Amino acid sequence: MSSFNQAEFVISANRPAQFPPDKGSEVAFAGRSNVGKSSALNAIAGRKNLARTSKTPGRTQLVNFFVLPDGDRLVDLPGYGYARVPEAVRRHWRHLMEAYFNQRRSLAGLILVMDARRPLTEFDRQMLAWSEGVGCLTHILLTKADKLSRGKASAMLQEVRAAVDTETSVQLFSATRKSGVEQAREALTALLNRQPAEPASRVRGPG
């Protein structure tokens, strides 16, 4: 049985001072506000309500930390690029995420969630460049793959693989049908077991 279903909520941080102690390993989940990021995290954890989900994009507005039995952590980051919120809130989110990526030495990897029907938006590409800038390996989940035919989903998978560097892994995923969950768990485990890298440089994230 996966240990991910034993994940427990730690804190919702609204400022860097609220982040948990920076030790061990953690993997962050990031993506546009309307791609089903929290649903993907819940499916991987095998928990219906571990991460808060909503039909309204942008409900993840804080940096949410969850701890695993061995002390490693999963981190649900604010969605980017879509949510209809005041500009001041968007700036706060951006600065919070910048602080997270630039300060967290325990960050071992990134799960980047994209809609399989509309992957590699400008914001997605910025996030990939951002994670590379801090020495962070990335695994891409192409969510909502059930909304594409098998042929189109396969073609999109190959297209995204061809567009990213060889160290970035990519898979199809559907939280609704629970397809790709085991593959995602394996990728997440591999990232958590990786030694966190020293950040290569200070980076600025997508707005």
Secondary structure, DSSP 8 states (H G I E B T S, - for coil): --GGGG-EEEEEESSGGGS--S-S-EEEEEEBTTS-HHHHHHHHHT-SSSS---SSTT---SEEEEE-TTS-EEEE---BS-----HHHHHHHHHHHHHHHHH-TTEEEEEEEEETTS-S-HHHHHHHHHHHHTT-EEEEEEE-GGGS-HHHHHHHHHHHHHHS-TTSEEEE-BTTTTBTHHHHHHHHHHHHTS-----SS------
